[in-house]
Amino acid sequence: MTPIGMEQISGREQTMQDCTAALGRLEQVVSITEEFDRVVSQALPILLDRATNSTKRFLRETGQWGDDVAHEKFALRWGAEYLEQFLVAGRSEVPCRPLFLLDSIVAKQHSRPEPFYYHPDLLTPLGRLIDGLVSRAAISRDALIALYHHCFGLGPGQVITVLGLTGPAGQRIYKNFKRWRDSGWQRTMDDMGITESDAQDLCSQLQRHHQQSNNEAERIIRIAQAHYRKSEPDHYPCLSRRQWEEMFLEGYSSDYRIWHLALCLDCFTAAWDLGFRGATAIEKPRVEFHVRP
Amino acid sequence: MERERDLTDYRDRLLNAVKAGTRRSACGTSDSIQVFVNQRRVGLLDGKGVEATLQVQTDVRIDSVQLRSEDGVLLGGLFAPEYGFRTSRIPLLRETIELRVQNYAQGGSVSAVSFPAPSFWHRARRALVGVADSTAPRPVAFAGSGMRAIAFTQVLLAVALVGLVADRTTGWMTPVRPPLPVTQTEAPWAAPLAEVTKLGQQLVELSRMQAKAVETIQTQQQGMAQLQRTMAKLSSTQETVASSVLTVKQEMEQRRKGAGRDADRVTRVIMSKAHNAQEQLEAEIHSLTVANDRLSNELSQLDQNNQELKKRLKSAGVDVSKATIPDREKPIVAQQSDTAQLP
């Protein structure tokens, strides 16, 4: 055997030994939060793989697994999501055994009726991008505002007009747009595993088959919105045109308008021209999907 | 191979993102913090340098509370206990968020309070004010008062050191005066040395006080932990008792309802039987009435027939009586005719 081969084997053995030692530490009780942080930060790859494998097992056992990159990325994404929650909230569970705490968090998530949103149409490159944008909108105001741009091609000024915002609420829209362009979009692409070449391919596809791609985008947006709209506050249901009109005229519930209209194509279409106060005749909006911010 | 590399890159990116944690957020200190309960947005903490509070009550049991920046980065959070309460202090860049979550038998509540991080002078002033006000009884946290005591001791130490340094500096800066005739007791180093010794003693005493304060805080923290455990136990016992009472009530209600149902059923059966009997009786009466009517008709008909028969009989009697006389005469006539026919 060559010296390089020997080195590789010994390196692998060393890695195995390190892994076993780290697992041993994770199985022991940690008594204080500093110890929890230290032990966990040294074993992040192990914990990510464990959470990912649990997610894969769940997908297999529920008949949702497919042996391809899209499914592998889906499992990795949710593994990372669980790991992040474990890192942040796990400190409140000290004293504990970190490895078993992670297992219990993942098992608890998987015991829910719908732990995450799995839909085959959201595993295509376009579906993954839309899933990333809409799921991000459920937790990030920047992404929420950016949906108006990605779905309809609106700029900050148009968003302010369409939503009938005034004063500081309007200023915040500019801030949201800026932050999304600076870092938010790229972070979402990284989190969803969408590479630069994937984004480029999607852009060219939209240019080549404009109408067809936009129809497909609208269909997928409706699928994603129907799920992620559940994350908005309880008291934000769909309203009739008359109710929206009243809200726009009275000028209350700007938060309601911002949240719900970004996540509901039908309500957005119904309330589209209310922000313009009848100043101009505006055509009903149509989905014009934009890949880049 | 391509697939493996793609997946490895993605895994590395995710790991880096997890390692970066809250540093990923591009939000400034003036931006509000979103509060999520059970992964659903419930409100904002919009402190902007002042204390802000968010109180939320839910009908469902609370599983988790999360704090996220406006760009969606997870800043902190905690898992709620099955029953009872749990608190957590989450230090952020320019503020500290105190989360308190409590679960009841039905529903739960969350309280999030944002405290802006105070500056050094602010902390010192608060410490002094806290000690000055310590005579007045107030419902303050034990740990908080302990921290104030430590801060006050530190301030005292700092003041003492500053005094010492100022004294030395003043000594050096002061122009040298012409030597005055002094006695042995008024030697130039006698007074400063005494002061230094005195300050030293004060420092030792302050250190001792600080150590004592730390001990007290530790004892108080242990006491608090014990108190929390007891409260949690008490809360769970209370829940158990409440649920037992509820179960007993439900059982009693069920039994009462069951007994009521039995009585109702018996009554219904008796009533239905009585009703049936009544219906049968009515039917029988009806049939009897009908039969009676029929019989009456028949009787009247018979009566009429009887009358007619009587009439006929009477008339027949009359006819018979009328007929008997000619008959006696008739044979004679016949005899007469017969004799006439015979020659």
Interface residues (C-beta under 8 A of the other chain):
Chain A: S41 L44 P45 L48 V69 E72 K73 L76 R77 G79 A80 L83 E84 Q85 L87 V88 A89 G90 R91 S92 E93 I105 K108 R136 A138 I139 S140 R141 D142 A143 N176 R179 W180 D182 S183 G184 R187 D190 D191 G193 T195 K230 S231 E232 P233 D234
Chain B: R3 D6 L7 Y10 R11 R13 L14 L15 A17 V18 K19 G21 R24 A26 C27 Q34 F36 Q39 R40 R41 V42 D63 S64 Q66 R68 E70 D71 G72 L74 L75 G76 G77 L78 F79 R86 S88
